[in-house]
Structures are given as structure tokens and as C-alpha cells.
């Protein structure tokens, strides 16, 4: 028990998964898109990130990785911020988010 207390005080027991991606939250539906918050845990702070998905006409799922620089202290707050920012992004960009990035045109797949 003393080891646990000292580790907590001196950072020896920092989250071993610091920098790791947290478990994905339940998807939120918005205008035919699915928003999935999956924040990166960085030293007790959560970075707003996750996925925006949508099924196309052929049934294939299109996917866009959504990452922002925002860091928040709580997981629930981070999930809420992810949904809010993703909704705004969907409203502004729409399906263009799934278009190939012209900066990566020369990369082989």
C-alpha cells in the first residue's frame, strides 16, 4: 500500500497506457453519419479524437479519422466535445471528408 501511495505521489504509477487510445465510446448518429469518440489518453488528459463513419450507396463503410488538439481532463467531457466538433465538421464539410487527400496522391497503397 505504501508503494502505491509513493508511486502515485512521484509519478511512478503514471498510467501505463499514457498516450494510448482509450476504448471507443458508443456511436452517436447524426444526419446519417456515425460519430465514435475514441480519445487518446495522454498523462491523465484526453485528446479529442475518434471516427466519423457513413455507409455509401453500395453499403461500404466510409471512414474518416477525426483528431483535434483539444485536451480535456475528463473522459465524458471529451466524448461530448468530440460529438459537438464532429457535428460541426459534418455540417461544414459533408461527404467531402471522404475524398482522397491530394497531398497523398503519390503514395502507394
QUINORDA-V444967 format. One record per backbone hydrogen bond with DSSP energy under -0.5 kcal/mol. CO is the residue of the C=O (numbers start at 1). NH is the residue of the N-H. If there is no record, write none. Layout:
BEGIN
co->(CO/CO)
nh->(NH/NH)
END
This chain:
BEGIN
co->(1/2/3/4/5/6/7/7/7/11/15/17/20/28/30/33/33/34/34/35/35/36/37/39/40/40/41/41/41/42/45/46/47/48/49/50/51/52/53/54/56/60/60/62/64/65/66/70/72/74/75/76/77/78/79/80/81/82/83/84/85/86/87/88/89/89/90/93/94/95/96/100/101/102/104)
nh->(5/6/7/8/9/10/11/12/13/14/18/20/41/35/33/30/35/36/53/28/37/51/25/22/42/47/19/20/43/45/42/72/40/68/38/66/36/64/34/62/59/56/62/54/52/67/50/48/46/78/79/80/81/82/83/84/85/86/87/88/89/90/91/92/93/94/94/96/97/98/99/102/104/105/107)
END
